[in-house]
Amino acid sequence: MGLLTSLITSLLGISSANSAEPTVTVMSRNIYLGADVGVALALIPNMPAAAQFMWDQVNKNDFSKRSVSLAKEIQSYKPDVIGLQEATIWYCKKNAWSKKTEVFNFTDQLLQALDGDYVLAEKKGITAFNPGYSINPIPFLTIVKDPSRFQKLFGQDSAACGFQIGDALAIKKSLANQVLKVGNTEYEASYSIVPTLMTIYRGYTWADIQIAGVPVRFITTHLESIWDENKVPNAAKQATQLITDLKDTNMPLVVIGDFNSDPRDPRPANAANPGLQPTASEECPAGDSKCNAYRLMRDAGFNDAGPDASDPTTYTWGMNALLTGPDPDRLKSAQGMGNEYGFTDRLDYIFTKNGVDVSTSQIIGYKAPYATDHAGVFAEFTILSTLAGQSAPLPEHKPFPISFWQWVGIALLLLIFWKIKKRFAK
């Protein structure tokens, strides 16, 4: 009977120390859209140059190879649930009248590399994939050249390309039938790069999953990285909304994500800050919780699964854009802080609440070769079954629709660009 009991316990994922307390393993992984957005933004308003720069880097950071490395890592740790950020789809269009063609789908490529062992959580036709911000293919403006690829797809050397990044919850295929609910929602705080034309939206995806019979709510999110001086960062505003959205969740809760927030933020002007994280100001004094998404989560009663975010060896960002390692200046700064691998900021976390106890946690993916520009977090948890029971679905927030004037602005910009191009073609 002892062997049979042990086998049943193992199959159900129940802790051998206490058969009433199931365990679950969780991973957080930002898989990187494949290009340095900061450099591309600096090239605007030269949109074609920005688009070509990003496209070239995406090709160099070939996800067909990166996905294999990520899959090997996942297969090594065997997490039950994976929170993915920057789950990117790259689209291109032959011309202004054609439909978008999907060229790269990082989520699908990763799931394929995992040999079908993992799927996205899904229930009642809703999939745990929340599309975040996107830069749509815009004829003339986001045109890129890639003859070897586009001749096969479109019979021409160039195409207008864009991307969409999102958050996704991948789970072991064996848990697919244990999914109870799934939802996707948006944050109300957004960031405009080009007023009326290019706005960054963020959000989260969530799923309620039975773990050995106990309903547990899992969320993955990616908060805003861009911030403005003397303003509350959008990451903090979005964390505040997330906390509000979760206030009526009484079931065991696991929140996974890239929070773009280090416990040291906002930092004094004289503090080491090679990652260009938020700095102190009149609106956001040094260490002010209202301006720090990480501190907001902790103040709201969420536990950081660890490892200790104040320990420099646990920093999770960031490698250079081509994933060959940190540049010399960044490496020197990181080593001065106490991280020998070139990571200078802790941005990635797994938070828990409502009876989810961490057993172990560790930082992963911090050694070369790098499949992404972030290190990840892996943790094992014990779920207290005494808190079993379901909570109401999370609130829905719809993304702001593109307005009439945004379409007018895009049309005018296209017309101006077309006239300039025609003039210089003479």
PyMOL commands that set and color helices and strands:
alter all, ss='L'
color gray80, all
select helices_A, chain A and resi 2-12+37-43+47-60+63-77+106-113+147-154+173-178+234-245+289-291+293-299+312-314+328-337+385-387+404-424
alter helices_A, ss='H'
color red, helices_A
select strands_A, chain A and resi 23-30+81-93+101-105+118-120+122-123+126-127+129-135+143-145+158-172+179-186+191-194+198-200+203-211+214-222+253-258+303-304+348-353+356-364+376-383
alter strands_A, ss='S'
color yellow, strands_A
deselect
rebuild
show_as cartoon
